[in-house]
Amino acid sequence: MVVWQQPMDLAVAVYAATKSWPKEELYG
């Protein structure tokens, strides 16, 4: 299913990026 593949890849990329940030960056 190509329909959900791109959004899923984006979600994984965003998660990976935000996971590497300090907690202060996430919660403002």
HTML snippet that shows the backbone in 3Dmol.js (N, CA, C, O; Angstrom):
<script src="https://3Dmol.org/build/3Dmol-min.js"></script>
<div id="view" style="width:600px;height:400px;position:relative"></div>
<script>
const pdb = `
ATOM      1  N   MET A   1       0.843  -1.211   0.000  1.00  0.00           N
ATOM      2  CA  MET A   1       0.000   0.000   0.000  1.00  0.00           C
ATOM      3  C   MET A   1       0.874   1.257   0.000  1.00  0.00           C
ATOM      4  O   MET A   1       1.492   1.600   1.008  1.00  0.00           O
ATOM      5  N   VAL A   2       0.913   1.925  -1.138  1.00  0.00           N
ATOM      6  CA  VAL A   2       1.723   3.138  -1.263  1.00  0.00           C
ATOM      7  C   VAL A   2       1.046   4.310  -0.550  1.00  0.00           C
ATOM      8  O   VAL A   2       1.701   5.279  -0.166  1.00  0.00           O
ATOM      9  N   VAL A   3      -0.270   4.208  -0.380  1.00  0.00           N
ATOM     10  CA  VAL A   3      -1.056   5.317   0.175  1.00  0.00           C
ATOM     11  C   VAL A   3      -0.567   5.710   1.566  1.00  0.00           C
ATOM     12  O   VAL A   3      -0.412   6.895   1.860  1.00  0.00           O
ATOM     13  N   TRP A   4      -0.324   4.716   2.421  1.00  0.00           N
ATOM     14  CA  TRP A   4       0.096   5.042   3.786  1.00  0.00           C
ATOM     15  C   TRP A   4       1.603   4.993   3.975  1.00  0.00           C
ATOM     16  O   TRP A   4       2.112   5.349   5.038  1.00  0.00           O
ATOM     17  N   GLN A   5       2.314   4.555   2.948  1.00  0.00           N
ATOM     18  CA  GLN A   5       3.761   4.405   3.085  1.00  0.00           C
ATOM     19  C   GLN A   5       4.461   5.750   3.284  1.00  0.00           C
ATOM     20  O   GLN A   5       5.336   5.875   4.141  1.00  0.00           O
ATOM     21  N   GLN A   6       4.080   6.750   2.497  1.00  0.00           N
ATOM     22  CA  GLN A   6       4.729   8.062   2.624  1.00  0.00           C
ATOM     23  C   GLN A   6       4.446   8.731   3.973  1.00  0.00           C
ATOM     24  O   GLN A   6       5.387   9.177   4.629  1.00  0.00           O
ATOM     25  N   PRO A   7       3.185   8.817   4.410  1.00  0.00           N
ATOM     26  CA  PRO A   7       2.919   9.391   5.733  1.00  0.00           C
ATOM     27  C   PRO A   7       3.643   8.633   6.846  1.00  0.00           C
ATOM     28  O   PRO A   7       4.125   9.242   7.801  1.00  0.00           O
ATOM     29  N   MET A   8       3.719   7.319   6.727  1.00  0.00           N
ATOM     30  CA  MET A   8       4.402   6.531   7.752  1.00  0.00           C
ATOM     31  C   MET A   8       5.886   6.849   7.765  1.00  0.00           C
ATOM     32  O   MET A   8       6.478   7.001   8.834  1.00  0.00           O
ATOM     33  N   ASP A   9       6.494   6.952   6.590  1.00  0.00           N
ATOM     34  CA  ASP A   9       7.907   7.319   6.507  1.00  0.00           C
ATOM     35  C   ASP A   9       8.140   8.699   7.124  1.00  0.00           C
ATOM     36  O   ASP A   9       9.131   8.916   7.821  1.00  0.00           O
ATOM     37  N   LEU A  10       7.227   9.618   6.862  1.00  0.00           N
ATOM     38  CA  LEU A  10       7.341  10.960   7.413  1.00  0.00           C
ATOM     39  C   LEU A  10       7.239  10.921   8.932  1.00  0.00           C
ATOM     40  O   LEU A  10       8.018  11.572   9.629  1.00  0.00           O
ATOM     41  N   ALA A  11       6.283  10.160   9.440  1.00  0.00           N
ATOM     42  CA  ALA A  11       6.106  10.049  10.883  1.00  0.00           C
ATOM     43  C   ALA A  11       7.356   9.467  11.541  1.00  0.00           C
ATOM     44  O   ALA A  11       7.787   9.934  12.595  1.00  0.00           O
ATOM     45  N   VAL A  12       7.926   8.455  10.915  1.00  0.00           N
ATOM     46  CA  VAL A  12       9.141   7.832  11.451  1.00  0.00           C
ATOM     47  C   VAL A  12      10.305   8.815  11.427  1.00  0.00           C
ATOM     48  O   VAL A  12      11.093   8.873  12.372  1.00  0.00           O
ATOM     49  N   ALA A  13      10.414   9.581  10.356  1.00  0.00           N
ATOM     50  CA  ALA A  13      11.488  10.561  10.245  1.00  0.00           C
ATOM     51  C   ALA A  13      11.347  11.653  11.307  1.00  0.00           C
ATOM     52  O   ALA A  13      12.325  12.041  11.947  1.00  0.00           O
ATOM     53  N   VAL A  14      10.125  12.139  11.484  1.00  0.00           N
ATOM     54  CA  VAL A  14       9.863  13.165  12.498  1.00  0.00           C
ATOM     55  C   VAL A  14      10.144  12.614  13.892  1.00  0.00           C
ATOM     56  O   VAL A  14      10.754  13.289  14.721  1.00  0.00           O
ATOM     57  N   TYR A  15       9.698  11.388  14.146  1.00  0.00           N
ATOM     58  CA  TYR A  15       9.935  10.767  15.453  1.00  0.00           C
ATOM     59  C   TYR A  15      11.429  10.624  15.728  1.00  0.00           C
ATOM     60  O   TYR A  15      11.896  10.916  16.829  1.00  0.00           O
ATOM     61  N   ALA A  16      12.164  10.179  14.732  1.00  0.00           N
ATOM     62  CA  ALA A  16      13.607  10.000  14.887  1.00  0.00           C
ATOM     63  C   ALA A  16      14.292  11.337  15.159  1.00  0.00           C
ATOM     64  O   ALA A  16      15.205  11.419  15.981  1.00  0.00           O
ATOM     65  N   ALA A  17      13.849  12.379  14.467  1.00  0.00           N
ATOM     66  CA  ALA A  17      14.435  13.707  14.646  1.00  0.00           C
ATOM     67  C   ALA A  17      14.130  14.253  16.037  1.00  0.00           C
ATOM     68  O   ALA A  17      15.027  14.738  16.726  1.00  0.00           O
ATOM     69  N   THR A  18      12.869  14.174  16.451  1.00  0.00           N
ATOM     70  CA  THR A  18      12.471  14.732  17.741  1.00  0.00           C
ATOM     71  C   THR A  18      13.032  13.921  18.894  1.00  0.00           C
ATOM     72  O   THR A  18      13.275  14.469  19.969  1.00  0.00           O
ATOM     73  N   LYS A  19      13.243  12.623  18.694  1.00  0.00           N
ATOM     74  CA  LYS A  19      13.772  11.776  19.758  1.00  0.00           C
ATOM     75  C   LYS A  19      15.184  12.192  20.143  1.00  0.00           C
ATOM     76  O   LYS A  19      15.607  11.988  21.281  1.00  0.00           O
ATOM     77  N   SER A  20      15.912  12.774  19.196  1.00  0.00           N
ATOM     78  CA  SER A  20      17.295  13.158  19.453  1.00  0.00           C
ATOM     79  C   SER A  20      17.402  14.544  20.093  1.00  0.00           C
ATOM     80  O   SER A  20      18.483  14.956  20.513  1.00  0.00           O
ATOM     81  N   TRP A  21      16.275  15.262  20.165  1.00  0.00           N
ATOM     82  CA  TRP A  21      16.279  16.594  20.761  1.00  0.00           C
ATOM     83  C   TRP A  21      16.253  16.512  22.284  1.00  0.00           C
ATOM     84  O   TRP A  21      15.775  15.528  22.848  1.00  0.00           O
ATOM     85  N   PRO A  22      16.768  17.548  22.951  1.00  0.00           N
ATOM     86  CA  PRO A  22      16.642  17.637  24.408  1.00  0.00           C
ATOM     87  C   PRO A  22      15.181  17.804  24.807  1.00  0.00           C
ATOM     88  O   PRO A  22      14.371  18.295  24.020  1.00  0.00           O
ATOM     89  N   LYS A  23      14.851  17.402  26.010  1.00  0.00           N
ATOM     90  CA  LYS A  23      13.480  17.522  26.504  1.00  0.00           C
ATOM     91  C   LYS A  23      13.003  18.980  26.491  1.00  0.00           C
ATOM     92  O   LYS A  23      11.828  19.244  26.236  1.00  0.00           O
ATOM     93  N   GLU A  24      13.902  19.915  26.760  1.00  0.00           N
ATOM     94  CA  GLU A  24      13.525  21.328  26.793  1.00  0.00           C
ATOM     95  C   GLU A  24      13.008  21.803  25.440  1.00  0.00           C
ATOM     96  O   GLU A  24      12.088  22.618  25.378  1.00  0.00           O
ATOM     97  N   GLU A  25      13.594  21.298  24.359  1.00  0.00           N
ATOM     98  CA  GLU A  25      13.159  21.675  23.021  1.00  0.00           C
ATOM     99  C   GLU A  25      11.756  21.164  22.742  1.00  0.00           C
ATOM    100  O   GLU A  25      10.969  21.840  22.079  1.00  0.00           O
ATOM    101  N   LEU A  26      11.437  19.979  23.241  1.00  0.00           N
ATOM    102  CA  LEU A  26      10.136  19.379  22.961  1.00  0.00           C
ATOM    103  C   LEU A  26       9.010  20.109  23.688  1.00  0.00           C
ATOM    104  O   LEU A  26       7.930  20.305  23.131  1.00  0.00           O
ATOM    105  N   TYR A  27       9.266  20.513  24.938  1.00  0.00           N
ATOM    106  CA  TYR A  27       8.171  21.033  25.758  1.00  0.00           C
ATOM    107  C   TYR A  27       8.213  22.545  25.938  1.00  0.00           C
ATOM    108  O   TYR A  27       7.434  23.106  26.709  1.00  0.00           O
ATOM    109  N   GLY A  28       9.117  23.197  25.230  1.00  0.00           N
ATOM    110  CA  GLY A  28       9.066  24.623  25.111  1.00  0.00           C
ATOM    111  C   GLY A  28       9.731  25.457  26.145  1.00  0.00           C
ATOM    112  O   GLY A  28       9.699  26.685  26.063  1.00  0.00           O
TER     113      GLY A  28
END
`;
const viewer = $3Dmol.createViewer("view");
viewer.addModel(pdb, "pdb");
viewer.setStyle({}, {cartoon: {color: "spectrum"}});
viewer.zoomTo();
viewer.render();
</script>
